[in-house]
Amino acid sequence: MLEPVQTGAEAIKATAEAVKIALDVVYRFVDRRKAANSAKWAYVQEAALAAKTLVAEHAETIRIITAPARLNSDLASTAMLLRDVVDTGKLPLAYDALHGELEQLIEDKEIFSEAGSTIRSLRRQLAVFQYEAFMVKYSSWGMADAIEWVVEAVRLLGEVEPRLAATEARLGELRARLNNQNAWWQFRTLPGRPAPEEAPAEPDTAVVMETYVRDWLKAWFEDVQQTLYGREGINRLAAKLEMISDLHK
């Protein structure tokens, strides 16, 4: 694991490396399974490894993305890292490929009789992880936009008063964009927790704006981590598949 405090360039490199590791292990598994179907249980074991690695590296990218804001109140760096990852679009394709390969394994009668239910559970949990990690409930692009707008608003609110007319006009535009996107409600609807009973008041200071965003990022990071563990967590299911595969060596 990487240290939590990094420069922007180091963090971008680290997230890119984590994504590369995830993609490599999934597509290597896909290519090997297609090349030789004879050692079928070896591919069940590789499927377990591919699933564990994909989600671990994805979780690592989220740790790196959120660390500047969570640990140092540096929303600008987090906004930059989030935009970089959201705009690449490579990780969703890796999940699609892995889901397809798991379905192929389920269709094998011998594998299905011993490991079909576990593989299906693994696919379900992968879908749960994807839902949280890709911010499906919120829209990853929408959240990237909103955080960038908050970063700009915080910067402008920090300017010495009286502010220029152009600055006040831009602040008004940013507030309108955030309200039109219902961003404050989304920031107060923390991942993995109940929605607020009533709409939050629009924050009127930079401190409150930053607090809303930091709280959301912290909750997102923790919620993603929690999907990996527990009785039906991805790591437990992958370990179960590995044990089943070991019996056929």
Residue pairs with C-beta under 8 A, 6 or more apart in sequence:
1 60
1 63
2 14
2 60
2 64
4 63
4 67
4 71
5 67
5 71
5 72
6 14
6 64
6 67
8 77
8 80
8 81
11 64
11 65
11 67
11 68
11 77
11 81
12 80
12 81
12 84
14 64
15 61
15 64
15 65
15 81
15 84
15 85
18 57
18 58
18 60
18 61
18 64
19 57
19 58
19 61
19 85
19 88
19 90
19 91
21 53
21 57
22 53
22 54
22 56
22 57
22 58
22 91
22 94
23 90
23 91
23 94
25 49
25 50
25 53
25 54
26 50
26 53
26 54
26 94
26 97
26 98
27 94
27 97
29 43
29 46
29 47
29 49
29 50
29 98
29 101
30 97
30 98
30 101
32 43
32 46
33 43
33 46
33 101
33 104
37 43
40 105
40 108
40 110
40 111
41 111
41 244
41 245
41 248
41 249
42 245
43 105
44 105
44 111
44 115
44 119
44 241
44 244
44 245
45 241
45 242
45 245
45 246
47 98
47 101
47 102
47 105
47 119
47 241
48 122
48 237
48 238
48 239
48 241
48 242
48 245
49 238
49 242
50 98
50 101
51 98
51 102
51 122
51 126
51 234
51 237
51 238
52 234
52 235
52 238
54 94
54 95
54 98
55 126
55 129
55 133
55 228
55 234
56 228
58 91
58 129
58 133
59 133
59 224
59 225
59 228
61 85
62 133
62 220
62 221
62 224
63 221
64 81
65 78
65 81
65 82
65 85
66 78
66 217
66 218
66 220
66 221
67 78
68 74
68 75
68 76
68 77
68 78
68 81
69 75
69 77
69 78
69 213
69 214
69 217
70 214
70 217
70 218
70 221
73 210
73 214
75 147
75 150
75 151
75 154
75 210
75 213
75 214
76 151
76 155
78 147
78 217
79 144
79 147
79 148
79 151
82 140
82 143
82 144
82 147
83 144
83 148
85 91
86 140
86 141
86 144
91 134
92 130
92 134
95 126
95 130
98 126
99 123
99 126
102 119
102 122
102 123
103 123
105 111
105 115
105 119
106 112
106 116
106 119
106 120
111 119
114 244
115 241
115 244
115 245
118 237
118 240
118 241
118 244
119 241
121 232
121 237
122 234
122 237
122 238
122 241
125 227
125 232
125 233
125 234
125 237
126 234
128 227
129 224
129 227
129 228
129 234
130 136
131 137
132 191
132 192
132 220
132 223
132 224
132 227
133 224
133 227
134 140
135 143
135 191
135 220
137 191
138 186
138 189
142 181
142 186
143 186
145 177
145 181
146 178
146 181
146 183
146 186
146 187
147 213
149 174
149 177
149 178
149 183
150 178
150 183
150 209
150 210
150 212
150 213
152 170
152 174
153 171
153 174
153 175
153 178
153 206
153 209
154 206
154 209
154 210
156 163
156 167
156 170
156 171
156 174
157 171
157 205
157 206
157 209
158 206
159 167
163 171
175 202
177 183
178 184
178 202
179 202
184 199
184 200
184 201
184 202
184 203
184 212
185 196
185 199
185 200
186 216
187 200
187 212
187 213
187 215
187 216
188 196
188 200
188 212
188 215
188 216
189 195
189 196
190 215
190 216
190 219
190 220
191 216
191 219
191 220
191 222
191 223
191 224
192 219
192 222
192 223
192 226
193 219
200 212
203 209
203 211
203 212
227 233
227 234
228 234
228 235
229 235
229 236
230 236
